Amino acid sequence: VQLQASGGGLVQAGGSLRLSCGASGRTLSYYGMGWFRQAPGPEREFVASINPSGGTVDYADSAKGRFTISRDNVGNTVALQMNSLKPDDTAVYYCAAYLPPLRGLGPSSPREYDYWGQGTLVTVSS
């Protein structure tokens, strides 16, 4: 599965961005999807996840109340709507996909994911 993330950019604090993740060559409807981010440093941080049907979503505490993950299985895309952005949200955002069942680590663990997109940079200015 080749994932492509898009929608990043420069935005002022308090603004919004909508990230999108699409796939070529494979339907995403069988896959659970997640968004992670990585600021300078070794750790890739969980942001949000959604199961294949879209019925179960999870958010990092930092994303709750501000970000919304959604999916369009007909359009073969997954989106991350980010509102009330803060400078601390500045990072490269990655979409990722896992084929169920989960391995036991939970959808917040990068090790559950089999496929990763190339990342899109989000910069939030103060």
N, C-alpha and C positions, 0 to 999 in steps of 0.2 A: 504494500500500500504506500503510495507516494502522497504525502500530505503537504499542503501548501497553505501557510498562514499569511494573512494580509490584513491591512487596516491600521497598522501602527503609524505613529507620527509624533509630531510635537504639539503639545496642548498645554494650556495654562492650568494651574491648580484650580480645581472646581469644575473643570470641563469634562467632556465625555468623549469616548472613542468606542467604536464597535469593531472588534476583531472578528475575522472570519477564517474558517479552516475548511478547505475543500480537498477532495481526493480525486486522483486520476486512476482509471483502470480498475477500480474496485468500489463496490457500494459500501458506504459507511454504516448502513443500517444494522449490520451484524456486530459492530464494534462499540464498546464503551469508549468514551472520549474524555480527554482531560486537557486542561490548560495549566501550564507551568510557566514560571518566570525565573530568570536568572539575571541578577545584578552582578557587577564585577565580583568574582569570588567563585569558589568551587561548587557551591550548593545550588541545586535547582529546586525552587520552592513551588509547592503545590498551590494552585489558585482555585480551581473548580473542576468538577467532573460530572458526567452525565452518563447514565447507563444506556444500552442500545434502544430501549423503547422511549427513553426520555422521561420515564416515570420516577426516577430517582436521581437526585442531584445532591452534590456535596460542595461545600465551600470552605476555604480557609477562613479563619476568624478575621483576617485582614480584609477579606472580600465580602463578607456577609453584610447585606444591606446596601451595598454599593454596586456589586457586580451581579450579572445574571447570565448564566449559561443556558443555551437552548440549542436545539437541533432541528433540522429540516431533512428528514430521511428521503423525502421525494427529491428535494434539491441537492441532496448529498453534501450538506454543509453543516458545520457547527459554528455557533457564534458565541462571542463573549462581549456582552454589553457592559461597558465600564463607565460608571458615573461618579461624580464627586471625586475626581482623581486627585491624588496627592503626589508631591515630589517623591515620596517613598515608593510609589508605584512604578517609578522609572526602572525599566529592565527590558531585556529581550524576552518576549513571550513566545512560548512554544505550544503548539497543539500536539497531542499524542493520542494513539489508539491502542486499545487492548482487545483481544478476542476472548470473550468469556469462556470458562469461568475464571474469576480472579484467583490468584495463587495463594491468597491468604494474607497478603500484606495490606490490602485495602486500596481503593482507587486514589488515595492521596500519595501512594508510594510510586516514585518513578519506575521502580523495578517491576511494576505490574504491566508496563506498557511495552508493546512490541515495535511500534512505529512512531517516528517523530518527524515533525515538519522542520523547516529550516529556521524558523524564528522570525519574528517581526519586532522591530524596536519601538518601544513606547517611551517617550521622554516627556516628563511633566515638569514644567517650569514653575517656580514659585513667584 
